[in-house]
Amino acid sequence: MQLPFSLQPLFDFLGQFTDGPANALIIVIALIKIALIVGGLLQIIPFIILFERKIISWVQDRPGPNRAGPWGLLHGILDGVKLFFKEEITPKGVDKPLYLLAPGLTVAPAFLALCLVPVGPIIQGAHLDALVSFLRLDPSIIGPGGIISEIPLAITNPNIGILYVLAVTSIGVYGITLAGWSSNNKWSLLGGIRASAQMVSYEITLSLSIIGVVLLAGSLNLYNIIDSQAGGFWHWNVMAQPVAFLLFIIAMFAETNRLPFDLAEAEPELTGGFHTEYSSMRFALFFLGEYINMVIVSAMCVTLFLGGYHGLFPLPWEAIATWITNISPSFAGFYPWVIMASYLIGPMVIVPAKVGFFIFLFIFARATLPRLRYDQLMDLGWKRLLPIGLINLVITSGIIAIDLMVTGNGQVELATKWIIGAITLGLFLAWDLLYYSPRRKAQLEKDYRLYPKSAKKGEKPALAS
Amino acid sequence: MLVDFLKGSALALKHMGNFIIGKGNVTLEYPEVKREQPAFFRGRHRLQRYRDGLERCVGCSLCAAVCPSEAIYLEAAENTDENQVSAGERYAEIYQIHLLRCIFCGFCEEACPENAIVMGASYELAMNKRTDFIAEKDDMLDPAEKGFGDYHEYDPYISHVTPESDKSAKGDPWAVKAEH
């Protein structure tokens, strides 16, 4: 099967401007992937906002937005249109260059981190060959033996992927901090400072929970990390690192400044926090950055702990394709379509479903949990999560070292993964149940309660000492 | 800690699930469904009529006198044999209530000796222009066929309730306010 015309002359033409057709092809492939991934995400974000408002409404026993469009589907889009046409107000006394720069500094790192999200497998080998012959391109430029020997279904695939993601997502806090600083407003400044302090505290937990996964995979490359989890859900890193998974979830709430850790924009305390002085599209950019960040940390969690684009069960796609072609001669042409489906099921079904679960978790936590006080936030970050992460890392690395010494094949066995998971989860649950015993919980409740629980009827409750 | 967290989440999940299967909705879809107001509700003013269509208001200006925010303006005129508007000697030729000044205290309703002005059930008071907030007599007057009661009947507490739906007279303050 082939296209009726060859695409090669197009790339030969473009190659005049880009020092060879291979460079033109690289640029075109990158542009197509950027358009699909970034464009697709931007289309979805208004619906995430609508979904968020709906879920929160349902938890609170009300139907939620349902005025614009069927089931309220146009609310998010109309919100965007409204913000776009609003007046942009720049207050007097702001530090203007930083004030204008800050929203961009929040959004740009989010988009940069988006480049690394692997939404599907790498196209290589015979499948790439088939694709190239379908498009009638030059196999010496693109193909198993050509200059471009593989097409990963992510915008880019550097070897230090996870380091890059950590670095870029931490830059995002500059936008928030600078917005708070440049606004010339005490509440905004407090919000910015809170955001940066929170980011510093929880970045450590985030990194500690990632190190275990990197040890298991033996690589920083996101595709290698996903490949180490191939072969069904019992291979996923969540089985080996359940405690790190919990830590990562808590840290990712803090990293994205979402409830219960949204102290940077705590409305009752800071009247909107770092974005108080922003209006119109600049305000919308902060929101956009927040939601893209949500999607990215969710995608990172999926990549690191839930097997990325792998489904619950491994399917032998080539065998299925062969079986379908053998049913009847009229199905003979279906082979490439089944193979294509095996590549598209990751980006189209599995990754959106897994990321959607985490988006739901973000929204559901916002509907359920109260906002932490600032000292409680720091307590949780430094006195609880950091030691747990360190202990988890020590146990994990110890068992991995023993495993590598015993087998000597440079790979962590499946049974070892399960042993690590069982030990760490057991220790964590035991600590949780013993530390937060009923007696201590009663004491904590007493400590944090402003008024004593049983003031007599008609009596003015005295402040607890 | 983990257990408490799961307990709290389960409660929220229960509420969400209940809503999705169609239980536990506490809201009314307002523009389509309107909440019925109890009999003591003080909404937009109405000027009542007798059964034969004559207006109850006799232009005594007691409502304007008692109004704490001076929102009522009233000019009376004499009834003649050719032009019998109200049941008494005089009638209100101009009757205006400035709804932006009105505080809906209901003193006018209590002061009225003829049960002419009552606080109605309508709470939809949004207007497009400030001048629209001055309610004229025609805006408040009941349609002629909606009048009830005989001449000089006096009972302020049942005045805005039709004899057919006379629940509030029997001491039920939450009885649904009649929409005339």
Contacts between the chains, C-beta under 8 A, distances in Angstrom:
chain1	res1	chain2	res2	distance
A	55	B	16	6.9
A	57	B	19	8.0
A	58	B	15	7.2
A	58	B	16	4.4
A	58	B	19	4.3
A	58	B	20	6.4
A	59	B	12	4.8
A	59	B	15	5.3
A	59	B	16	4.9
A	59	B	19	7.9
A	60	B	15	7.4
A	61	B	15	5.9
A	61	B	18	7.7
A	61	B	19	6.0
A	61	B	24	4.9
A	61	B	25	6.3
A	61	B	26	4.8
A	61	B	27	7.8
A	62	B	19	7.9
A	62	B	25	6.9
A	62	B	26	6.4
A	62	B	27	4.7
A	63	B	19	7.7
A	63	B	25	6.4
A	63	B	27	6.3
A	63	B	29	7.5
A	66	B	29	8.0
A	364	B	9	7.3
A	364	B	12	6.9
A	364	B	13	7.8
A	364	B	16	7.9
A	367	B	12	6.0
A	367	B	16	7.9
A	368	B	8	6.0
A	368	B	9	5.6
A	368	B	12	4.2
A	369	B	8	7.4
A	429	B	2	7.3
A	432	B	1	5.4
A	432	B	2	5.2
A	433	B	3	7.8
A	435	B	1	7.7
A	436	B	1	4.3
A	436	B	4	7.8
A	441	B	4	7.6
